[in-house]
Amino acid sequence: MNEHPKLEPAEALAARNPIRHPGESKEYRKARQALLVKEYELRRVTEAVAAQRRSLPPGAEVKTYEFEGEHGPTTLADMFGSYDTLIVYSYMFGPQRERPCPMCSSLMAASAPRIGSIRQNVAIAFVARSPIDRLVAAKTDLGMLQLPVFSDLTGDYTRDWVHPEDADVPGLNVFRMDGETVRHFWSGEMTEADPGQDPRSAPEVDPLWHYLDMTPQGRRPDWYPSLAEIG
């Protein structure tokens, strides 16, 4: 069986596009068809990147980390539950912060209603450096009760997998269970932004930005979500 079928050129797919809009000009249709080619190419690049990510060789063996969860002490291995894959999002809500980061909270608010669907496939956890009582109070205040939050009080996990100096920055890590061994699978490692852009990852997890990317004004450089909009 051919696992990599030959794909038609994106131009051919775009050329068969039957969609036309009332009153559109020839200039609009020409430009839209050129954009459609890029959109087909983007979809293919996105899938190719995901496939390349899935083909990564086994990552490093991960040591034991201890956390405080909503139901008491737990370990990274415990977070897997019955799954063999665990997503861990580290968000910016250290003890130096009065309230959690709005940008992190935006991503978490978008994720909260999907926790049940995510857990049909993998385990997921949200980790921050504040005591668990603060994390629970904050997620309750923001209406994100579904989110499984954990406190990294010692900072051991954060220093190893988010920032070596325990900086108040976000981090996204994926781990796999290899028999009885926890192994690292993938982490977000994009640390530099292109000129004129805010730092962002690929893939972009928060759908807010995908919606804005489809609009005429795009992402406003002077706007960020606030906690008032989330809670």
Secondary structure, DSSP 8 states (H G I E B T S, - for coil): --SS-----HHHHHHT-----TT--HHHHHHHHHHHHHHHHHHHHHHHHHHHHHT-----B----EEEETTEEEEHHHHTTT-SEEEEEE-S--TT-SS--HHHHHHHHHHGGGHHHHTTT-EEEEEESS-HHHHHHHHHHTT-TT--EEE-SS-HHHHHHT-TT--S--EEEEEEEETTEEEEEEE-------TT-----SS---HHHHHHHTSSS-S-TT----HHHH-
